[in-house]
Amino acid sequence: MSVVSACPGHASAYLARAAITAPSLHNTQPWRFVAHGDRGIELHAVAERGLPLADPLGREMVLGCGAALLNIRLAMLHLGFRPLVDTFPDPQDLAHLATVGWGAYTRPTPEEQRLYAALGRRHTAHGPFLPQAPPAGLLEELREQVRREGAELHVVDDSADRRRLAELVRAGEDAHRTDARLAAEQAGWTWRLARPRDDGVPADVGVLHPDCTTLAGRDYAGLTGMFPTPPRRWPARTGLVVLLGTDRDDLAAWLRAGQALERMLLQAAAHGVMAAFHTQPLEVPHLRKRIRQTLTAGQYPQMVLRLGHPPCVRSLPRRPVTDVLG
Ligand SMILES: Cc1cc2nc3c(=O)[nH]c(=O)nc-3n(C[C@H](O)[C@H](O)[C@H](O)COP(=O)(O)O)c2cc1C
């Protein structure tokens, strides 16, 4: 008797524990899992945990869920079973993103083991990176990981392109800071130390001014209201700048992009390299269109990232597995 049929509840909890380490916009954790014993586990998107103003179509919500799906696949492989992924199994219920069944026994490859082992190491970075450069060859590895999930990595290394991207991120961030409704939506997912939560982002998640890097950060602490300009900039510590693109822009493409994102984040984390996210311009349709026209060769941009060695990382809380697994 396999471990799965002997204790299917334990196995599902094991998969869900891996899944919830995934990144999600403002740590909304927009997922829910349904255990089917030795038949597998379902992944559902939870619309109530979405951001109707910043992400009205749920693109970023599905990206986060795609990252959780990659983690389920890795956890199943780690237990020695091939994941059988059925995406959008119910045409009447598109929030049911995937069912992952237990396939034949298999031995995980060293690479699958390495990615699984990186689940606990991966955290989102905020602010400038250390001067230490990411390892040579990392970008090629990431390109390959992303490709395997059906997406493309676009490296922004040309200085004019970087400047253009910085302007678009700036414009996206300004839109968030000046639009009271968008700012309120983000504030609703931000908490103060005195009132900790198991979802959302602590206001002090980035200890430095959000404008101290060449790509502007989200102003979770509301610092720019008090200090409109940063005391100092670290332009040389931007790190590698990459965009994730897909050929299509529908639910299936977003779910693929989420898996590609997590795969590259874990590959990077295995080298001690973390990602800072700058998705503000992707939430403003005309800015996203500009990125598509000028920086991703017509592909739909799904993610804007900087990669490097952060001075420190912080592990953000997650809702307990018992709250997300039914
Ligand atoms: C689709 C998506 C968009 C994100 N956009 C941003 C962003 O613009 N700025 C940011 O600081 N973090 C962004 N994040 C990262 C989340 O804030 C982070 O994943 C979450 O707070 C949980 O923290 P962790 O990744 O360290 O576990 C994004 C994550 C996802 C999946």
The ligand as an SDF file (V2000), in Angstrom:
LIG
                    3D

 31 33  0  0  0  0  0  0  0  0999 V2000
    1.4110   38.3650   -9.7250 C   0  0  0  0  0  0  0  0  0  0  0  0
    2.2820   38.9290   -8.6330 C   0  0  0  0  0  0  0  0  0  0  0  0
    2.5740   40.2870   -8.6090 C   0  0  0  0  0  0  0  0  0  0  0  0
    3.3950   40.8200   -7.6030 C   0  0  0  0  0  0  0  0  0  0  0  0
    3.7060   42.1560   -7.6370 N   0  0  0  0  0  0  0  0  0  0  0  0
    4.4970   42.6750   -6.6640 C   0  0  0  0  0  0  0  0  0  0  0  0
    4.9020   44.0540   -6.7060 C   0  0  0  0  0  0  0  0  0  0  0  0
    4.5660   44.7830   -7.6340 O   0  0  0  0  0  0  0  0  0  0  0  0
    5.6890   44.5230   -5.7060 N   0  0  0  0  0  0  0  0  0  0  0  0
    6.1130   43.7310   -4.6790 C   0  0  0  0  0  0  0  0  0  0  0  0
    6.8150   44.2120   -3.7850 O   0  0  0  0  0  0  0  0  0  0  0  0
    5.7920   42.4150   -4.6330 N   0  0  0  0  0  0  0  0  0  0  0  0
    4.9920   41.8720   -5.6000 C   0  0  0  0  0  0  0  0  0  0  0  0
    4.6880   40.5380   -5.5850 N   0  0  0  0  0  0  0  0  0  0  0  0
    5.2730   39.6930   -4.5340 C   0  0  0  0  0  0  0  0  0  0  0  0
    4.3290   39.5310   -3.3560 C   0  0  0  0  0  0  0  0  0  0  0  0
    4.2460   40.7310   -2.6350 O   0  0  0  0  0  0  0  0  0  0  0  0
    4.8530   38.3910   -2.4460 C   0  0  0  0  0  0  0  0  0  0  0  0
    4.8410   37.2010   -3.1870 O   0  0  0  0  0  0  0  0  0  0  0  0
    3.9960   38.2020   -1.2210 C   0  0  0  0  0  0  0  0  0  0  0  0
    4.0450   39.3350   -0.4070 O   0  0  0  0  0  0  0  0  0  0  0  0
    4.4460   36.9860   -0.4030 C   0  0  0  0  0  0  0  0  0  0  0  0
    5.7770   37.1310   -0.0230 O   0  0  0  0  0  0  0  0  0  0  0  0
    6.8920   36.0510   -0.4310 P   0  0  0  0  0  0  0  0  0  0  0  0
    6.9350   36.0030   -1.9390 O   0  0  0  0  0  0  0  0  0  0  0  0
    8.1610   36.5710    0.1670 O   0  0  0  0  0  0  0  0  0  0  0  0
    6.4800   34.7290    0.1320 O   0  0  0  0  0  0  0  0  0  0  0  0
    3.8990   39.9730   -6.5890 C   0  0  0  0  0  0  0  0  0  0  0  0
    3.6130   38.5950   -6.6230 C   0  0  0  0  0  0  0  0  0  0  0  0
    2.8240   38.0770   -7.6310 C   0  0  0  0  0  0  0  0  0  0  0  0
    2.5480   36.5970   -7.6900 C   0  0  0  0  0  0  0  0  0  0  0  0
  1  2  1  0
  2  3  1  0
  2 30  2  0
  3  4  2  0
  4  5  1  0
  4 28  1  0
  5  6  2  0
  6  7  1  0
  6 13  1  0
  7  8  2  0
  7  9  1  0
  9 10  1  0
 10 11  2  0
 10 12  1  0
 12 13  2  0
 13 14  1  0
 14 15  1  0
 14 28  1  0
 15 16  1  0
 16 17  1  0
 16 18  1  0
 18 19  1  0
 18 20  1  0
 20 21  1  0
 20 22  1  0
 22 23  1  0
 23 24  1  0
 24 25  2  0
 24 26  1  0
 24 27  1  0
 28 29  2  0
 29 30  1  0
 30 31  1  0
M  END
$$$$
